[in-house]
């Protein structure tokens, strides 16, 4: 319960000072805290708020997409109520955005998420392709 209070206070403070990037992080954290407390409705609202507040800023959109993927993956593993198809589509949307931004770190993370959702859906070929892409992205970061 203390985590919920801290998450709410952080979100309120970051909203008040107008820090949109850290506000997105706070929404992501709030979503996870609500999930850990079995507040599925609240977690879905936090993910939706993240999506709404991302607007046209690509970096914020990526975090909002990641929040949506995490929400569906966690709901699937904890309560068998997550939408893995939605997680796959969100991860693919995120991958497209990562490639446009040429952000290899995010591309690796989104590829990893896509691999996880795909393997849960028993799409082995898609999962293998995604995890290979994630590894390739991470390896390219090591070369920098």
C-alpha positions, 0 to 999 in steps of 0.5 A: 500500500505504501508503494501505491501512495508513493506512486500517486504522489510521484505522479502528482508532483511530476504532473504539477511541475510539467515533466512529461517524460518523468510523468510517463515513467511515473504512469508506467510505475503506477501501472505496475504497482496497481497490478501488484495489488491486483487492481486491474482496472486501475492498471488499465487506466494508468496504461490508458493515461500513458497512451493519452499523454504521450501525444506526438513525442516519439520517446514518450510514445515508446514508453506508453507502448511499453506500458501497454505491452507490460500490462497485457503480459503481466495480466496474462501471467498473473490472471490469465486475462491479458490480451497477448494479441494486443501485446504483440501488436503494440510491440510491433508498433513500438518496433516501427517507431524505434526503427524510425528513431534509430534507437537500438536500445528501445528496438532491443527491448521491444523485440524482446517483448515481442518475442515473449508475447509470441512464444506465449502464443506459440508462434515460435518462428516469430519469437525466434526472429524477434529474439534474434533481432533483440540480440543483434541490436544489443550486439551493435550497442557493444560495438559503439 
